[in-house]
Amino acid sequence: MRAIVLAAMLAAPPAAADAPPVIDYAAERAAIARYQDANQRLQDAGWRLARANAAFCTKVIPSIGLQVQDMASYGGPDVARAALGLTRDFAVNAVAAGSPAALSGEFTRNREIVRLERFDPNDWPATPPMAWERTTRAHDHIDAMLAEHGGITIAFADGGEARVTPLEVCATRFDLYAAESRAFANGTRVIFGMGSPAYAYDEPVFAALVAHELAHNVLGHDAWLDRNGRKPKNVRRIEREADRLVPWLLANAGYDPAAGADFMTRWGKEHDAGLKLRRTHDGWDERAENMAAEVPLVRAAMAAEGRADWARLFRREISPEGGLLPRAKR
Ligand SMILES: [Zn+2]
């Protein structure tokens, strides 16, 4: 998690040559809150999709839906610490709606954390600013505790303590980058830009873009491209496959499966990247059509079985173990 805020990012310029910098803590708090509000939307949609599709993902992990934050990851750790009223560095960043951590009621935003099972993450070495390694280490540690012990006890600076047991989700982390407007998937994470146009859209349409990125991970696209090469022909096919899986992922999570095509139509009209993406992506109108073409299949599966079992029913564009499959005719 790379949170970037105002003076927490760059020390404010001094008011006079020798005067100490003036920091507007209310503005800092507001900037952090804006980041956290955007992050909350990402965590909520990500959890809902990763949880509801766990039955079909080849790689699942136990999760409690907690994301922590480390003051060392801010541009100005001292400013961020003071703005949030923390004594040391670790605190709750977000809990995904509906997750075990959220349902416990213990993980209020910015509540200071002093222990993850037996370890105090504040004791781990860090080289601030902009040091996010400790955040990753904390999440790795939480995941390991959940996998090995079926739960984790987390203690807070205010003396409180919570024991949380996990649920299975598709193995992907969702990270929001403040200084980014695109969205990516790298096999293990979905990285979402705070400047993404999806933030202007309603929940199901926003979730469609999160689902597209999650699709890359659950379909193993990054590793497949590593093996088969990132030539435009290959990228175009995995992009098409990710688009076509979106309605399946959405339907299982209780969203309207048609929201994927809605996203592409809106995004295409407002941000038609046209020639820039044409070599690696179909045109937005064709992408919307490809997504829409899956919707009747998804609705039929939902009607027959109450779930959209894409592990069994989804037509692949690539062979997971091999190369491209022949393009289907419609
Ligand atoms: Zn993509």
Residues whose N, C-alpha, C, O or C-beta is under 5 A from the ligand:
A	BS01	ZN	E239 A242
